[in-house]
Amino acid sequence: MSIPYTSEDFTTPRAGGESWVEYPFIEYGDNNSKVYHMRCTVNKDDYTAIALDTTMASASNADVLVLPFAADTSAYFVGDFNHRVKDGALLEFDRQFATIPATRTRELIGSSTFNFPSFQDVVYTAPATAESATYSDNLWEYKNSGGGNNAPGPLYLTSYYYTESNIPSILPNVFKPTLYGGNVDFVSNGGSAALSNAVALNGETFTATYNVSSTSPNKTSYLSSVTNGDFLIVDLQVERYIGNIYVVKKYEMKAQ
């Protein structure tokens, strides 16, 4: 049976030969993003955590006797993991520092569905009476002319990594057409007309005008996006990657 003991040699954590460097995104061809694993041992009573975001600039910064790797000022402390008491008095743990991963752009990750906008044309409609023609909304209506696809399509992911304090305060919006400052589920070029001696449904004649604003984007612009295979943002998420490093995930599909 082992006898518990402490040692002056372990008042400061020692990073042993089992320390190693992880390349978490090597399968994507990224051999620069790293997680440094320092397999440390320290007297249990001498263990203290260090502050998140401390850089691995030196052994003193990392609070280890000697760094098992070359110093890396771009690697941030993200936590101590897998604590285990050994021989009753020594504590073993995995002290980890991570670099901020590079952006990975439009990786095909599978398929998804999205409610793409329908196409709405503005068409003239005869009013019931000449009097009702004084209200321009009685002179037109939307007519569906296609679009509205929601069939499954390829889904692409772009991942941006930031320390918590550097996450942009304004993030991209999920695609949604707008009209008069509000979101709508269609695109339209709008329309206008100047009517003279037009005939109402009751036979009365009238003179009137109407002007219907287009959406943003309008139908013509959106159809160009479909033709060009432009990518549209269909979802956006912010998640913790590790420690105080976060990932902003932008999901995109091609316009349809």
Summary of the structure (lengths in Angstrom):
residues: 256
radius of gyration: 31.4
end to end distance: 70.4
largest distance: 107.5
contacts: 721
relative contact order: 0.16
helix: 13%
strand: 48%
